[in-house]
């Protein structure tokens, strides 16, 4: 459904340290700065970008918005969470663990990136 996702950040160096570490856990190559000054990650045909806002205003996070990353296992979600905490992220929500949802049992871990964007590591443990 999605070809790419872009989030805003004012400090691209902090974003690069954070996302190189967290996305590296998923096997994503290190991000590169493109000719427009955006931080770009490419993996399995998708692109994830971090950019300073085009309008010149400060970057803000989406209130109520969450970007979810698919995990292969609870252990990968824990490694993602730990990498994020070690590279400028902030733990939010409940600690990483099992949650019951309408789709089944999920293993979830939440972080805010250095710009305040809400992120989630999600692994479907057991479908309903």
N, C-alpha and C positions, 0 to 999 in steps of 0.2 A: 504494500500500500504506500509506503513512504520511499522516496528516493534519497532524501537527506533531511537532516535536522540541523538548525542553527540556533545557538544560544549566544547571548551577549555577555561581554566581560570588558572591564576597563583595563585590567592587568593581564595581558596575553602571556607574559612570562610565568605568572602564577598559574594561569590556566594550563599552560603547556606542561609544567611540572606535575600538576594534579592529573590531567588526562593522560599524559604519557604513562604514568604509574598505574592508574585505574584501568585504562583500556589495554595496557600491556598485559594485564592479568588475563584478558580475553584473547590474547594473541594478535591484537591490533598493532600494526607498525607505528613507530613514533610519528607524531604529527609534524607537518611541514607548513611553513608560512607561504601562502600563494602570492601572486603578483598584486593582489588587492589588499594584502596585509592581513588576511584571515588565516587562522590556524585550522588546518584541514587534516582529518583522519579518514582514510579510505580502507574499507574492509568488506569482503564478500559482496561487492557490487553496490554498497551503500556508502554514503559520505556523512560525516559528522563535522560540523564547523563551529568555530568560536570566532566572534568578530566584535570589534568595537561598534557600538551603534552608529548606523549611517547618518542619523540626524544630529550627531555630535553631543547628544544628551548623555548623562551617565547611564550605564547599564543597570537594569533592575531585574529582579527575578519575577516570575509569574506567580501571583498569589493564587494558590489552588492548582497550579501546574506542576506536573511531575514528569520527568523523562525516565523511562524504564529501560534497563539493559537486561537482556536474556542471559541467564547463567546456565551452565551445564550441570552444576551440582551445588549443594549448600557450601561445600568447601571452597568452591570458586567464588561464591558470593562473599564468604568470610574474607578471602584473600583480597577481593576487590575493595571491601569495606576497610580493611587494614591498610591497604595501599593508599586509599583516599585520606584516611586519618593522618597517615605519615607524611602526606604531601599537601597539607593545607585545607583539607576538608573538615567538616564538622558533623558529628553524629547527631541525628535527629530521630524523632519518633521513638518507638520501643527498640530495645537492642535487637540485633539480627536474630531471626528465628522463624518458627512455623506460625502461620496464620491460617485460619479457616476462612475461606471465601466461597462465593457461589460456584466458582469453577472447580473447587477442590482445595486441597492443602497446598499452600504456597510457602516457600522459604523466602523471606524478604529481608533486605538490609537497606537502610536509608542513610543518605548523606546530603549535605549541602556542599556544593563546590565553592572555591574561594570567592566567586562572584555572588553567591547566595542562591544559585539555581538548585532546586530540589531534584535529587536523583534517587533511583531505586534499583537495586539488584534483585531480580526475580527468578526463582526456579520453581517450576511446577513439580511438586513432590508426588501428589496423587490426585488424578482427575476424578471428578464426580461421575 
